[in-house]
Amino acid sequence: LPMFHWGKWKKRMGASASAAKRPVFDEREDVNFDHFQILRAIGKGSFGKVCIVQKRDTEKMYAMKYMNKQQCIERDEVRNVFRELEILQEIEHVFLVNLWYSFQDEEDMFMVVDLLLGGDLRYHLQQNVQFTEETVRLYICEMALALDYLRSQHIIHRDVKPDNILLDEQGHAHLTDFNIATIIRDGERATALAGTKPYMAPEIFHSFMNGGTGYSFEVDWWSLGIMAYELLRGWRPYDIHSSNPVESLVQLFSTVSVQYSSTWSKEMIALLRKV
């Protein structure tokens, strides 16, 4: 199997990164695997395996995600990986999971990102954590700041859901996984059917069905609203699963009305109605 044109990619990334405040392929510091000490494995992510590492010179801790290049080709994920790298290289925000270094060897490619040890929100839902309104409000505010920042960078995330929000040790929320994110320039609209069905906005399905006008940044706010409801109640406002055909979902949104809990404050219900 011929090698990827990783060299070309590196040159391109290096060239575009040189002007950025935080280059990923830093020409002054040619970071590679040997610059890190692996401490322990912490599981699998969408990108591949994940472990906790420490950079030898600074002793700073990170998460290192790595994926086999051959597998990447076989699963037809090359485009998504490049897209994610391209996006992550250009962005940095306190409520995102930020990329600090990326490099490769013969077999694997590596992404070194913020280490967040508080677990993802899906894990906490599965542990039947009772989220208070105050906590959910905090998550909504932090994700609102992250989404506002992404909009300023012309990015639609398209996969906001509990699985993709990691907590740090202080309990703050950070958005991760830009695998299916897209960049849209002024006035453009996205049209692809992309996302996780239970969290996808109606206009994504409409666009797919009717070849409508497409959709824009507001679809991420819909996902945030679905997620906030789920955190407060333990289940989602619409009974949607990945297996549901798109046609039935378009119908469902026009017939089902969302039921809000009588125990929630008027302010929280007003906030959820807005998103």
Secondary structure, DSSP 8 states (H G I E B T S, - for coil): -----HHHHHHHHHHHHTTSSS-SS-TTS---GGGEEEEEEEEE-SSSEEEEEEETTT--EEEEEEEEHHHHHHTT-HHHHHHHHHHHHH---TTB--EEEEEE-SSEEEEEE----S-BHHHHHHTT----HHHHHHHHHHHHHHHHHHHHTTEE----SGGGEEE-TT--EEE---TT-EE--TT--B-S--S-GGG--HHHHHHHHH--S-B-THHHHHHHHHHHHHHHHSS-SS---TTS-HHHHHHHHHH------TTS-HHHHHHHHH-
